[in-house]
């Protein structure tokens, strides 16, 4: 099931890797890439983060903010960012229950390193 571009992400309040509380509304009016990954320092998640890191200057020039979200701790995010030398924010999300949907609606490709966009519906 494709997801419409008109669907807005819900507001959140999450700690980032500097222990600062971040809300989605903090970035209102700016383009944001909000991507979710299951764990810091795993092969697939590292590859995905490195793709964003490698293209980071192009995103910055375009005014795009990248927010990586996982259930790992702030301490883990700090270590992960240092290990891969990335400069975008990593947010800590405590997951109760989460259903992931790719923008193309194909769950088999959810963690494909070439697919950089998917949504998490939290409830």
C-alpha positions in Angstrom: 0.0 0.0 0.0 1.7 3.2 -1.1 1.7 6.1 1.4 0.5 9.5 0.3 2.9 12.4 0.6 0.1 14.3 2.3 0.3 12.1 5.4 1.9 14.1 8.2 4.2 12.5 10.8 2.9 12.7 14.3 4.5 15.1 16.8 7.1 13.6 19.1 9.4 14.6 21.9 12.6 12.5 21.9 16.1 12.9 23.4 18.9 13.3 20.9 22.5 12.3 21.2 23.3 15.5 23.1 20.6 14.7 25.7 18.5 17.6 24.2 14.8 17.1 23.8 13.7 17.4 20.2 10.2 17.8 18.8 9.2 17.4 15.2 7.7 20.9 15.4 11.2 22.3 16.1 11.8 21.7 12.4 8.5 23.1 11.1 8.8 24.7 7.7 12.0 22.9 6.9 12.4 19.6 4.9 13.2 16.7 7.3 14.3 13.2 6.5 13.0 11.2 9.5 14.4 7.6 9.2 14.0 4.7 11.6 16.5 2.0 12.2 16.5 -0.9 14.7 20.0 -0.7 16.3 23.3 1.3 16.3 26.5 -0.4 15.1 24.8 -3.2 13.2 25.9 -3.9 9.6 22.7 -2.9 7.8 22.0 0.1 10.0 25.6 1.3 9.7 25.5 1.1 5.9 22.2 3.1 5.9 23.6 5.8 8.2 26.8 6.0 6.1 24.7 6.6 3.0 23.2 9.6 4.7 26.6 10.7 6.1 28.2 10.5 2.7 25.5 12.7 1.1 25.3 15.0 4.2 26.8 18.1 2.6 24.3 17.9 -0.3 21.4 17.6 2.2 22.8 20.6 4.2 23.1 22.7 1.0 19.4 21.9 0.3 18.4 22.9 3.8 17.3 19.3 4.7 17.6 18.1 8.3 18.3 14.4 8.8 17.0 12.7 12.0 17.8 9.1 12.6 15.6 7.3 15.2 16.2 4.1 17.0 15.4 2.5 20.4 19.1 2.6 21.4 20.3 4.8 24.3 21.8 8.3 24.0 25.1 6.8 25.1 24.9 4.2 22.3 24.0 6.9 19.7 27.1 9.0 20.8 29.3 5.9 20.3 27.7 5.1 17.0 28.1 8.6 15.6 31.7 8.7 16.7 32.4 5.3 15.1 31.0 6.3 11.7 31.8 10.1 11.9 28.3 11.2 11.2 27.0 14.7 11.9 23.2 14.3 11.8 21.1 13.9 15.0 20.2 10.5 16.3 17.1 10.3 18.5 16.2 7.8 21.2 12.7 6.3 20.8 11.3 3.9 23.4 9.3 1.5 21.3 6.2 -0.1 22.7 4.8 -1.5 19.5 5.8 -0.5 16.0 4.7 -1.4 12.5 7.0 -0.4 9.7 5.8 0.4 6.2 8.0 1.3 3.3 6.9 4.2 1.1 6.5 1.5 -1.6 4.4 -0.7 0.6 6.8 -3.7 0.4 7.9 -4.9 3.8 10.4 -7.4 2.3 12.6 -4.5 1.3 12.3 -2.7 4.6 16.0 -2.8 5.5 17.4 -2.7 2.0 20.4 -0.3 2.1 19.2 1.3 -1.1 15.9 2.3 0.4 16.3 5.4 2.5 12.7 6.2 3.2 10.0 4.5 5.3 7.5 5.4 8.0 6.9 3.9 11.4 3.3 3.9 12.7 3.5 3.9 16.5 0.7 2.9 18.7 
